[in-house]
Amino acid sequence: MGILRRQEKRLAARLLSWQYKRMNLSLPAIEELERQADKLVDDAHRIARERGRNVMSIIKEMIADIKK
């Protein structure tokens, strides 16, 4: 795994934990949070390939959709 991919996963995990706190939900176990972040990054990369968009903006949109 490359440096950028690891940074994206760390950022996704931080954004997820912030979203959980913002919604007053208890944080899942670290392993679960990392699994969710990994899935978000993978999905964002897939969408970026299909649509030709920026991965980070897609990750932010996906996390915003979780709260709905």
Backbone as a ProteinNet text record, in pm:
[ID]
protein_1_A
[PRIMARY]
MGILRRQEKRLAARLLSWQYKRMNLSLPAIEELERQADKLVDDAHRIARERGRNVMSIIKEMIADIKK
[TERTIARY]
85.5	0	90.3	55.1	133.9	109.7	196.3	187.8	57.1	20.8	-102.4	-225.6	-228.4	-343.5	-355.4	-242.6	-244.9	-294.1	-250.8	-295.6	-445	-493	-636.7	-716	-667.8	-737.8	-735.9	-621.6	-615.9	-712.4	-715.6	-806.9	-952	-983.8	-1120.4	-1157.8	-1065.9	-1093.1	-1117.7	-1037.6	-1058.1	-1192.8	-1226.8	-1355.4	-1471.5	-1457.7	-1562.3	-1578.5	-1466.5	-1476.8	-1537.1	-1500.1	-1558.5	-1709.7	-1749.8	-1891.9	-1967.3	-1910.4	-1974	-1990	-1886	-1893.3	-1995.7	-1997.8	-2091	-2235.9	-2260.6	-2395.1	-2425.6	-2332.6	-2346.5	-2364.4	-2291.2	-2292.8	-2162	-2166.9	-2043	-1955.5	-1826	-1732	-1726	-1721.8	-1704.2	-1560.2	-1534.2	-1398.5	-1303.7	-1177.6	-1078	-1073.8	-1082.6	-1079.1	-1196.2	-1313.6	-1432.7	-1419.8	-1368.8	-1349.1	-1249.9	-1142.9	-1044.8	-1104.9	-1190.1	-1256.3	-1348.2	-1422.9	-1511.5	-1431.1	-1321	-1235.7	-1176.8	-1133.1	-1077	-1180.7	-1303.5	-1410.9	-1442.5	-1446.6	-1473.2	-1368.6	-1242.3	-1134.2	-1141.9	-1165.6	-1176.4	-1292.7	-1407.3	-1524	-1495.9	-1429.3	-1398.2	-1305.5	-1209	-1119.1	-1194.5	-1285.7	-1365.4	-1451.3	-1515.9	-1600.7	-1515.3	-1399	-1310.3	-1268	-1239.3	-1203.6	-1319.8	-1440.8	-1558.5	-1596.5	-1585.1	-1634.2	-1525	-1400.8	-1290.4	-1291.8	-1323.8	-1329.2	-1220.7	-1209.7	-1110.5	-1152.3	-1059.8	-1088.8	-1130.2	-1060.3	-1090.5	-1229.9	-1270.3	-1404.2	-1509.9	-1481.5	-1575.8	-1584.9	-1471.2	-1471.4	-1553.8	-1534.9	-1611.1	-1760.4	-1798.7	-1940.2	-1996.9	-1920.1	-1967.3	-1986.9	-1896.8	-1911.3	-2029.8	-2051.5	-2168.3	-2297.4	-2297	-2415.2	-2442.6	-2339.4	-2358.7	-2451.7	-2441.7	-2522.5	-2670.1	-2704.2	-2844.7	-2918.4
-116.9	0	123.4	218.3	338.9	438.7	534.5	638.2	715.9	752.3	830.4	752.3	624.5	542.4	532.5	516.3	510.6	642.8	753.8	884.8	902.6	856.7	865.3	784.7	666.2	582.1	645	705.8	773.9	892.3	968.3	1082.3	1035.5	930.2	876.6	830.6	766.6	722.1	841.8	947.7	1068.3	1132.8	1139.7	1198.2	1114.3	983.1	896.1	915.1	920.3	937.3	1073.7	1177.2	1309.5	1304.7	1233.3	1224	1149.4	1041.3	969.2	1060.3	1135.2	1225.4	1335	1386.9	1494.6	1448.3	1321.5	1265.8	1207.4	1226.3	1173.9	1022.5	953.6	807.8	758	640.8	585.6	535.5	553.8	510.1	358.1	299.6	153.8	117.7	-9.8	-56	-6.4	8.4	60.3	-23.4	-156.6	-244.5	-216.1	-192.7	-163.6	-27.6	69.7	202.4	196.2	120.6	104.6	31.3	-68.1	-141.4	-47.9	35.9	131.3	231.4	279.8	375.2	310.4	185.9	112.6	98.2	64.7	49.8	183.8	291	423.4	463.1	440.5	477.6	392.4	262.4	175.5	217.9	245.8	291.1	425.1	515.1	646.4	632.8	543.2	522.5	462.8	371.4	311.4	418.3	501.8	608.3	708.4	741.3	837.1	784.1	654.2	595	602.9	577.3	577.8	718.9	814.4	949.5	1051.9	1015.7	1108.8	1224.9	1197.2	1302.2	1284.6	1380.9	1381.5	1285.3	1200.1	1098.7	1161.7	1265.5	1324.8	1388.2	1451.2	1510	1400.4	1287.2	1174.9	1117.2	1102.6	1050.3	1141.7	1271.5	1366	1355.1	1342	1326.7	1197.7	1089.1	960.4	965.5	1030.5	1041.6	1130.3	1234.7	1320.3	1241.4	1148.1	1066.5	968.2	930.2	835.7	894.4	1023.9	1085.1	1093.2	1073.3	1081.8	953.3
0	0	0	-83.2	-95.9	15.5	20.3	124	112.3	-9.8	-27.6	15.5	-17.5	19.3	171.7	241.9	389	447.1	388.1	435.8	411.8	298.3	269.7	371.5	405.7	502.6	641.4	680.3	809.6	812.6	704.4	697.7	702.9	630	631.1	772.1	842.9	979.9	1071.3	1055.2	1136.9	1105.3	977.7	939.6	992.5	987	1040.6	1190.6	1263.9	1409	1442.4	1367.1	1388.1	1363.4	1258.6	1226.1	1336.4	1389.2	1499.3	1620.7	1655.6	1770	1747.1	1625.8	1592	1604.2	1572.9	1580.4	1718.2	1813.6	1949.8	1952.5	1866.1	1863.4	1922.7	1982.3	2036.4	1921.7	1938	1835.1	1831.4	1712.9	1705.5	1743.8	1754	1784.1	1675.5	1710.6	1616.7	1489.1	1504.8	1388.1	1294.2	1352.5	1272.2	1204.2	1276.4	1219.7	1103.5	1120.2	1012.8	893.3	920.4	811.8	733.2	804.8	738.3	656.2	712.2	640.5	516	527.8	414.3	303.4	341.2	241.8	176.5	255.7	199.3	96.1	128.5	36.5	-90.6	-73.9	-191	-280.4	-218.9	-295.6	-363.7	-292.7	-350.1	-471	-461.9	-575.5	-694.7	-666.1	-773.8	-841.6	-762.3	-817.4	-894.8	-841.6	-909.5	-1046.4	-1054	-1182.9	-1281.2	-1231.9	-1318.4	-1364	-1273.8	-1302.1	-1327.1	-1299.7	-1320.5	-1223.1	-1095.4	-994.4	-891.4	-801.3	-694.2	-583.1	-538.5	-437.5	-305.3	-261.3	-130.9	-127.9	-235	-236.2	-232.2	-295.9	-292.9	-152.3	-83.4	53.6	144.1	131.7	214.1	186.2	59.4	24.7	81.9	74.4	124.7	275.8	347.7	493.1	528.1	451	474.5	453.2	358.6	332.1	444.5	520.6	631.3	736.1	758.9	864.5	828.6	703.5	660.5	686.1
[MASK]
++++++++++++++++++++++++++++++++++++++++++++++++++++++++++++++++++++

